[in-house]
Amino acid sequence: MWRSWGEGGIPLKNIKHLAGVPLIGWVLRAALDSGVFQSVWVSTDHDEIENVAKQFGAQVHRRSSEVSKDSSTSLDAIIEFLNYHNEVDIVGNIQATSPCLHPSDLQKVAEMIREEGYDSVFSVVRRHQFRWSEIQKGVREVTEPLNLNPAKRPRRQDWDGELYENGSFYFAKRHLIEMGYLQGGKMAYYEMRAEHSVDIDVDIDWPIAEQRVLRYGYFGKDKLKEIKLLVCSIDGCLTNGHIYVSGDQKEIISYDVKDAIGISLLKKSGIEVRLISERACSKQTLSSLKLDCKMEVNVPDKLAVVDEWRKEMGLCWKEVAYLGNEVSDEECLKKVGLSGVPADACSTAQKAVGYICKCNGGRGALREFAEHIFLLMEKVINSCQK
């Protein structure tokens, strides 16, 4: 499996977080879970992209400067890759800018190539858009219809529309690529569902894509379950990690009202919220926050405490969410069904989670994670109703 991505107009776009996950993470998850590739590779010349790719389970091909120029094409990079990998017979070139890709799409394309004998297959989407010729000053003064008769404009339901390449992926056999083609030979298209066809080229696409991926994206093999318990680390998540000491040696901490509202909303929706800390922080100080949450402090083994809470409530791990930010949270983050960290969490914690907040700890991260939980729970409910 091969992939090569350009950055376009957004700096380090391929690892910018989309709905809490690096952009390349969405397609890597789909590719790896599809089970149709002997190996999954990321082609890059950037250290940060390499680190993220490996974090998601991909191998990395460090492409040369010769195929990393602004004028270089994906085909140039693929040919270079094949020069180092004689074992590869079929290449799937997937673009990171298609975060709603699902494993089922890739499985069907692999079947088309292996069982139906196609040399190349590429992705398309159906659009119902009327096209008109461009007016060029000094050459053409009026526009002309290109795919309709204005006197008999069809209704959408009476018109099949047209197929457009959406750039999500291009599959081709080795011999075709070595001839300089990604499309050719016995050729076919694969029509993707419109809701799965998302292409991110500019910043303005980002918020739209986030909403689309939360609704239609692929979240992994394990079926999402309804969250019943959220455990939040106190230091660095509920608070910003700063501790102030008064003249009479009393501990003072601060938190964001938005996070308190997030806790209240979670509880109103039936989700239990509990707080945990490895530090021997003052329960009296925490009680004064009036969050009405059960808490445990001075905890040497957070996983053991969360496991005890889980069993007490009769929950499986998939029904537990955890918001942490430190090395001591890593095991909990890896174990639960839904995990998150603030934007300023340590790198170890960030590598262990499924969602990275835009907000820092003590500055709205908990409220943001709560909103993420609500969106995913809506997805769970909708899937149960189908």
RADAZI-V507749 format. One record per run of one state. SS is the DSSP state (hx for helix, st for strand, lp for the rest). FROM is the first residue (numbers start at 1). TO is the last residue. If there is no record, write none. Layout:
SS_FROM_TO, SS_FROM_TO
This chain:
lp_1_1, st_2_2, lp_3_3, st_4_4, lp_5_12, hx_13_15, lp_16_16, st_17_18, lp_19_20, st_21_22, hx_23_34, lp_35_40, st_41_44, lp_45_46, hx_47_55, lp_56_58, st_59_62, lp_63_64, hx_65_67, lp_68_73, hx_74_84, lp_85_89, st_90_94, lp_95_102, hx_103_116, lp_117_119, st_120_127, lp_128_131, st_132_132, lp_133_144, st_145_145, lp_146_149, hx_150_152, lp_153_155, hx_156_158, lp_159_161, st_162_173, hx_174_178, lp_179_186, st_187_191, lp_192_193, hx_194_196, lp_197_202, hx_203_216, lp_217_228, st_229_233, hx_234_238, st_239_239, lp_240_243, st_244_245, lp_246_250, st_251_252, lp_253_254, st_255_255, lp_256_256, hx_257_268, lp_269_271, st_272_276, lp_277_282, hx_283_287, lp_288_293, st_294_296, lp_297_301, hx_302_313, lp_314_316, hx_317_319, st_320_323, lp_324_326, hx_327_335, lp_336_337, st_338_341, lp_342_346, hx_347_350, lp_351_354, st_355_356, lp_357_364, hx_365_385, lp_386_386
